[in-house]
Amino acid sequence: MADASRRARPSKRGATGVSAASKAREDDTNTASEKARRRRAQSWGLAAETWAALWLRLKGYRILARRERTPAGEIDLVARRGSILIAVEVKARPSLEAAVAAVSTRQRLRIARALDLVAARDPTLAGLTRRLDLVAIRPWRPPIHLRDLHRETR
């Protein structure tokens, strides 16, 4: 006779029918594929920054720094042309619209604060006009350079 006070023991497979070991292997695979995806994205981002730097140099800009880190955040490229100090955000996207949409207002403000810190560090840059540009890197097309990205009058 079955005892009514006895509890049913939980299955090793849990409620979903998947064993804990199987779930752990699946998580490891997802983590490994996620890491590989991130490595590819970072590699593609570095290549895009290199293309953007080359493109800007051909247009007469002087590249002062790449991946400049500040307490406010990171700037992909810091460039100078004449009396203008430029923070360049590089976006590798399939279209120009996607690249522009990828730069949020919050990110624009963060990059502007970071550029202020870069300018404050070097007295020769302190008096220069500052601006935020975007270079969109699209597959199999020349880069597009948008000046003064923070202006909403486009």
C-alpha positions in Angstrom: 0.0 0.0 0.0 1.3 3.4 -0.9 2.0 5.7 1.9 0.2 9.1 1.4 2.8 11.0 3.4 5.6 10.0 1.1 6.7 12.7 -1.3 7.5 11.9 -4.8 11.3 12.3 -5.4 12.3 14.8 -8.0 13.6 13.5 -11.2 17.3 13.9 -12.1 16.1 15.5 -15.3 14.1 18.1 -13.6 10.7 19.4 -14.7 11.7 20.0 -18.3 13.0 16.5 -18.9 16.6 17.7 -19.6 19.4 16.5 -17.4 21.6 19.1 -15.6 24.7 17.8 -17.3 23.0 18.3 -20.7 21.9 21.8 -19.8 25.5 22.7 -18.6 26.9 21.4 -21.9 24.4 23.5 -23.8 25.2 26.6 -21.8 28.9 26.1 -22.4 28.3 25.8 -26.2 26.2 29.0 -26.2 28.9 30.7 -24.2 31.6 29.5 -26.6 29.6 30.6 -29.6 28.8 33.9 -28.0 32.5 34.5 -27.3 33.4 33.6 -30.8 30.8 36.0 -32.1 32.1 38.8 -29.9 35.7 38.1 -31.1 34.6 38.4 -34.7 32.7 41.6 -34.0 35.7 43.1 -32.2 38.0 42.1 -35.0 35.6 43.6 -37.6 35.4 46.7 -35.5 39.2 47.1 -35.4 39.4 46.7 -39.1 36.6 49.3 -39.6 38.5 51.7 -37.4 41.6 51.2 -39.5 39.7 51.8 -42.7 38.1 54.9 -41.2 41.5 56.3 -40.0 43.0 55.7 -43.5 40.0 57.4 -45.1 40.2 60.4 -42.9 44.0 60.7 -43.5 43.3 60.7 -47.2 40.9 63.6 -46.7 43.5 65.6 -44.9 42.8 64.8 -41.2 45.5 64.1 -38.7 44.8 61.1 -36.5 45.9 61.9 -33.0 44.7 58.8 -31.2 42.9 55.5 -31.7 40.7 53.9 -29.0 41.3 56.8 -26.6 40.2 55.8 -23.2 39.0 58.4 -20.6 37.1 58.2 -17.4 34.0 59.3 -19.4 34.4 56.5 -22.0 36.2 55.5 -25.1 36.6 57.5 -28.4 37.2 55.4 -31.5 39.4 58.0 -33.2 40.6 61.5 -32.2 41.5 63.6 -35.2 42.5 67.1 -36.0 42.1 69.3 -39.0 43.1 72.9 -38.7 41.6 74.4 -35.6 39.0 71.6 -35.1 39.4 68.7 -32.7 37.2 65.8 -33.8 35.9 62.7 -32.0 35.2 60.2 -34.6 32.7 57.4 -33.9 33.2 54.4 -36.3 30.2 52.2 -37.1 30.4 49.1 -39.3 26.8 48.5 -40.4 25.1 47.3 -43.6 23.6 50.8 -44.3 24.1 54.4 -43.5 20.8 54.6 -41.7 21.7 51.7 -39.4 25.1 53.4 -38.6 23.4 56.7 -37.7 20.8 55.0 -35.6 23.5 53.1 -33.7 24.7 56.3 -32.1 22.3 57.3 -29.4 22.0 60.7 -27.8 23.4 59.3 -24.6 26.4 58.0 -26.5 26.9 61.3 -28.2 27.0 63.1 -24.8 29.4 60.5 -23.4 31.8 61.0 -26.4 31.5 64.8 -26.1 32.5 64.5 -22.4 35.4 62.2 -23.3 36.6 64.7 -26.0 36.5 67.5 -23.4 38.8 65.4 -21.1 41.1 64.6 -24.0 41.4 68.4 -24.8 41.9 69.3 -21.1 44.8 66.9 -20.9 46.8 68.6 -23.7 47.2 72.4 -23.6 47.7 72.5 -27.4 44.2 71.1 -27.9 42.4 73.1 -25.3 41.5 76.1 -27.5 40.3 74.1 -30.5 36.7 73.9 -31.6 35.3 70.4 -30.9 33.0 68.3 -33.0 31.6 64.7 -33.3 31.8 63.0 -36.6 30.7 59.6 -37.8 32.4 57.3 -40.3 30.0 54.6 -41.5 31.8 51.5 -42.9 29.5 49.5 -45.2 30.4 46.2 -46.9 32.0 46.6 -50.3 31.4 50.3 -50.4 33.6 53.3 -49.7 33.2 54.8 -46.2 30.8 57.6 -45.5 32.0 60.5 -43.4 29.3 62.6 -41.7 30.5 65.8 -40.0 28.9 67.3 -37.0 26.8 64.3 -36.0 25.4 66.0 -32.9 23.5 68.6 -35.0 19.9 67.5 -35.5 19.4 69.8 -38.6 20.3 67.0 -41.1 
